Amino acid sequence: MASQTASLSSYELRNMADASMNSPVVSHTQENVAENNEIEVPSLPPTDHGKAAYLVLLGCTVLQAPIWAYSLSFGVFQAYYTTQHPLTGSPSTLATIGTTLNGVIYLSMPLTFTLLTRYPLLRRYCAPLGLLLTIISLLLSSYATSIWHLILTQGVLNALGSGLLFAPTSLYLSEWFVHRKGMAYGVIWAGKSAAGVAFPFLTTYFLNTYGAPKTLRIWCIASTILTLPLLFVLKPRLPLPTSRSPRPLSFAFLKNPTFWTLQIGNVIQSFGYLLPSAYLPSYAHDLGLPNLTGAILVALFSLASTPGGIVHGILCDRSSPTLIILLSSLGSALAVFVFWGLATESPLPLLVVFALVYGFFAGGFSSTYPGVEKELKSQDEELDTGLVMGCLLGGRGVGYVVSGPVSGGLLGVWKAGGSWGGGNEYGGVVLVTGITAVLGGWGWGWKYGRKVFC
């Protein structure tokens, strides 16, 4: 197609106008937008398809490995530090490293996305700074002798670097994919899930072969080699403004009940999302299954999340996000209550089915975020979607952080009668996982219930 016709937000127009004040094409375009909000911009590469768009998508997908691989593999490091590489400090505080890591990454997203939306020029410096911080964190952690060293380097510094790598590339992806944004985000989340399948096994091999210090240094070198070329590939579609003036932002969406309805469901779903991957290994062990079973089940969970993210993203491009969120929630709940809850008589086959079904449906939940943006954008054309994405990721972080300390208290709280829930101390974990999965989709009931009764 020689030119691309697309509906652009006022944000894009301001960006183009600032970068090309004397361009007759842009001036004529802006006049057209004032009339019908649709423009034809032959000077810009097309959205949603084309070599340039797919190259950015590929780069964003590959970049998920260095961004998330350490957090996805931390359980392996935790087991190694506990048994073979003792550190100064209480072993019970090792879990704080992983909780801090995931919490800082996600909870920093609202601030990072807001700053990069208000000051777009910062985007060009953000990813290189993130890479530098991750390199420093991995190098310093390889010399750690105390647990508090790892909390600072891996839990805080590495998380800040990973967040700075993710935020600008995510904003670039939103410029390249407009009508197929759900598909695009589904692909990059699939990249994260694929890393969750491979890296725990790779980490186990390197730790057993070389030990923690050398493994972290190898990881540092590999991350640099993988990430550095991608920084030259990941470029914005829209020209960055030449002005250093802050861009005005609208937070009107925070007054929109639709946003808070979907955000509450997002936080609730996030609370229960990680419980299976945290407790499946010990649950399988208590049922008498081999120790390797737990690692395989977690890998199957990540493996099923790969197509799950893509499918849910594509569906969100074509349908209402509340409907797709409901699909994700009900599919997840069904897997929990039926396959995990009844995994006693034939535990291994049912747990395998549970990991695959739950991974597919629950793993696709975050791919609905572009659909939430689209829903809110239809109600407010001036909406900055980057702010919404940052808030949704922050909400996910809230669920993760609260889940960490609370989930330990669920063990032994309620033992299911009969064979459901294993008939053991995990009954409370299974029940809460299922309930949070159901409540994650409550936005559908709120939306259509309001139409009926209001």
N, C-alpha and C positions, 0 to 999 in steps of 0.2 A: 504494500500500500504506500503510495507516494506521500501521503500526509495522514496525520492521525487526528480524528475528531474526538474530543473528550471533554467532559465537564470538569472544570478545574475549580478548586476552592479559591477564596480570596487570598489565602496564604500564598498559593502558587503565583497568582497574578502580581502580588506585591513583590515576590521574589524576582519574577521576570522583569518587572518594571524597574526595580532597583539595579539589576544587572545590565539592562539594555535601555537606558533612558532615551537614547536617540534612535532607537530602532523603529522604522515605520511599520514593520510587521507587527511588533508588539503593540504599538499605539493603535493601529487599526483593530487588532485583536481585542484590546481592552474595550473599545467602543462597542464591538459586537457583544461582548460579555455583558455589558451594561443593559443590553436589550434582551437577550435570551439566555444568558449564562452558559452558552455553548460556544466554543471557539475552535478554530482550526489553526494549528501551530506547526507548519511544515518545517520550521527550523529545529524542532525538538524531535528526538527519536520517539518512536511509538511506545505506548504503554501496553502492558499485558502480553506482548509477543515481540519477536525479533531477537536478533543475536545479542544486542547489548543488554536487553532485559534478562534474557536467560543466563547470560554470563554473570550478571549481578546475583541472580538467584542461586547459581552454582556456587559462587564465592561465599555468599551468606550461609549456605548449607554446610559447606566444608568448614567454615569458621566455627560452627557449633562445637566441633570436636575440641579445639584448644580452650574454648570458653567454658564448656560444661564437663569435660572429661574428668577433671580432678574431683569435682563434687559428686559425679556419678560413681567414682571409684573409691570414695573415701572410706566406705565400709571395709574394703580390702586393706587400706592403710591402717585403719583402726584396729583390725584384728592383728595385723603384723606388729604394730607398736605395743599392743597388749602382751603378746606372747614372745616375740623374738627381738624386739628392739626397745627395751625398757627405758622410759624417760623419767626425769625427776617430776614428781607430782602424783596426785591421786589418779589411778587408771579410770575411775568413774567419770572424771572430767574430760576424757578424750572425746566423748560424744559431743561436747560443747563446740569442738572445732568444726564438725560437720554442720551443726545447727547454725553456728555463727556464719559459716561460709554461705550457706543457702539463704539465710536471713538477710545478710548484708547485700548480696547480689540483687535480690528481689526488692528489698525495702529501699534501696538506693534508686530504683528505677523512676519513681515519680519525680524526684528532684533532678535526676540526670536528663530525663526527657523534657522536663519543663525548661531547664537551662538551654538545652540544644535547640528547642523550638523558639525560645525568646532571643537567643544569640546564635544564629545559624553558622556564623563564621567559626565558632568553636568546634564544629564537627570535624574539620580537617585535622585538628590537633588531638582530638579525643581518643581515637583508636590507637595512634602511635604511643600516646601516654599510657593507655591501658596495657599495651604489649610490654612496655618498659616496666610497669608495676608488676605484671605477672612474672617476668623474667627475674626481677629482684626478689620477689616473694619465694619463688622456687629455689633460687640459689641460697637465700638466707635460711630457709627451712631445712635445707640439706645439712646445715651445720647445727641444727637445734639440739639441745640437750635437755630441755625442760618442756613440759606441756604448754606452759604459758608462751614460750617462744613460738610454738606452732599455732596457738590461738591468734597471735598477732600477725604472723607471716601468712599462714594458709587460711585462717578464718577471716581476717580483715583485709590485709594487703592484696592477697590473691583475688578476693571477692570484688574489691574496688576495681582492680585491673580488668577482671572479666566483665564487670558491668559497663565499664567504659568502652570495651571492645564491642559489646552487644548493642548499646543504644544507638550510635550513629549509623551502623549498618542496617539496623531495623528501620530507621527513618528513611534511609536511602531506598530500601525495599518498598516502602509505602509510596514513594514517588514513581517507581517503575511499574508497580502493579496496582491498578485501581479497581477494575471490575473483576479481576481474578485474584484479589488480595488474599482471600481465604485459602485458595489453592497454594499461593506462594508461602504463606506462613505455615500451612500444613506441611510443605516440603521441608522448610528449615527445622520445624519441630521433629520431623521424621529423621533429619540429620542428627539431632540431639539424641533421639531414641536409639539410632544405629550406633552412636558412640557408646551408649549405655550397654549395648550388647557386647561390643568388642573390648573396650578398655578395662573392665574389671578383670578379664582373663589375661590380657597383656600385662596389667599391673601385677597380678599374682605371679606371673612368670618372672618378671624383672626383679621383684622383691625377693623371691626365693633364690634367684641366681646371683644378684648383685648387691642386695641389701637396700635399705631406704635411702641413704645419702647418694649413692651412685644412681639409683633409679630416678630420684628427683632431678639430678643434673642432666641425665639423659632426656628426661621429660622436658626440661628447660630448653635444651638444644633442639629437640624435635618440634616443640611448640613454636620456637622462633622461625625455624625453617618452613613450617607449614603456614604460619600467619603472615610473615613479612611480605611474600608476593601477593597475598590477597588484598593487602592495603592499597596496592596499585590498581587492582581490578575493581574494587568496590568504590564507585564514584556516584555522585548525585546525578539525577536526570535533569533537574532544574539548576540553572546557574546560581551559585551562591551570591548573595548581595555584596556589593562593594562597601556599603555603609556599615559602620560599626554601631549604629543606633539600635537599641533594643526593639524587638518587634512586639507590638501590643498583643496581648493574649486575652482570650475570653474563657472564663471559668463558669459560664452560665450553665454548663452541663451538670455541675455539682448541685444545682437546684432542681434537676430533672428527676422525678421519681423513677423513671425507667432505668436510669443509670444505677441508682442505689439498689433497686430490686435485683438487677443482674449482678452487681458487685457483691451483694450479700450472698447470693448463690455461689459466686466465684470463691469467696472466702470459705464458705462451708465445705464446698467440694474439695478445696485445697487441704483443709484440715484432715480429711480422711484419705486423701489420695495416696500418700506415702506409707500409710499403715501396712498394707500388704507387703510391700518390698522390705519394710523394716522387720516384720515378724514372720514372714513365710519361712525363712531358714530355720528358726527355732521351733516354729509350729511343726514343720516337717520332721525335725529331729525328735520331737516329743512323741510323734506318732510312730517312731521306730524306723524311719526312712534313712538311707545313707546320708552322710554329711554333705556330699556333693549335690544332693537333690535341691537344697535351698538355693545354691548359686545358679543352678540350671533354671529353676522356676523364675528367679528374678530376671535372668537373661531372656526367658520366653516372654515375660511381661514387657520388657523393653522392645523385643522383636515385634510383638503384636502392636505396639504403639506406633511403629513406623508407618504401616498402611493406615492405621486408625487416624493418625493426624492428617494425612493427605485426604482421606475420604471425607472426614468431617469438615475440613476446610473447603473442599469442592462443593459439598452440600450447602454450606453457609453462603457461598456465592450465589446459589440458586434458590434459596428458600429463607424463611424467617429464622433468625438466630435463636429465638426462644424455642422454636420447634426442634432445632438440631441439638440445642443444649438439653432439652427434655429427652431426646433419643439417647444422647450420651449418658445421661443420668440413669434412665431406666435400664439401659443395657448393663451399666456398671452394677446397679443394685441387684439385678437378676443374677449376675455372676457371683456376687457376694453371698446372697441368701441361699441360692441353690447349690452352686458348685463348691464354694468354700465352706459354707455352713454344714453341708452334708458329707464333707470329705473325711469319713471315718472308716466305713466298711471297705471301700476301695480307694484309699487316700491318694495314691499317685496319679491314676487316670483323672480323677476329679480335680486335683490340684493343677494338673497340666491344662485341663480345659479352662479352669478358673483363670489361670495366668494369661492365657491367650484371649479369652473373652473380655476379661476386665482390662487387660492392657489395650485392647482395640478400642473399647468404648471410653474408658476413663482417660486413656492417653490422647484421645482426640478432643478433649474438653477445651484446652487452651487454643486450639485451632479455630474456635468460634469467636475469638476476640475481634478479628476484622469484621465479622458480622455484627457484633455489638457496636463497633464504630459506625458501620453503615446504618444501623437502626437509629442511632443518636444523630447522625449526620442528616438523616431524612427529616428530623424534627428541628434541626438548627444548622443552616447552611454555613454559618460562620464558625462552626466547630473546628478546632485544631485536633485532628485525630491522634497526633503524637501524644498529646496530654492524656487522652483517654487510654491509650495503650500503656503509658507509664503508670497510670492509676490502677489498671487491671492487673498488671504485673506486680505492683506493690501490694494489692489485695491478696494475690497468691502468696506473696511473702509473709503476710500476716498469718494466713492459715498454716503455712509451714512452721513458722516460729512457735506459734501456740501449740501446734500438734506435738512438737518435740517433748516438752516437759509433761504435758497432759497425758500423752499416750502411755507412758510408763505406769501411770496410776490406774489404767484400765485393766491391767492384768490382775486376775483374781477377784475383780469387783463383782462379776456375775458369771456363774458357771451354768451353761445351758443344760436343761434337762434332756435326758436321752442322748441321742447321738449328735444332735444339731450343735454346731459350733465346736465340735470335737469333744464335747462333754468335759472340758477341762478349763484351765484358767484363761483361755483365749476367747471365751464366749463374749466378753465385753468388747474386745477388739473387733471381732467379726460383726457384732451388732452395730457398733458405732460407725464402722466403715460403710455398712449398708445404709444406715440412716442418713449419713452425710452425703452419700451418693444420690439418694432420692431428693434430698432438700436442695442439692445443687441445681436442680431443674425447676424450682418452685416459681421462677419467673414466668413460665408458661401459664400456670394456674392463675397467677396474679393478673397477667395481661388479659386473658380471656374471661376471667371472672369479673374483672372491672367492666368489660364490655357488656356482660350479661346483667349485672346488678346496678350499674351506674348509668 
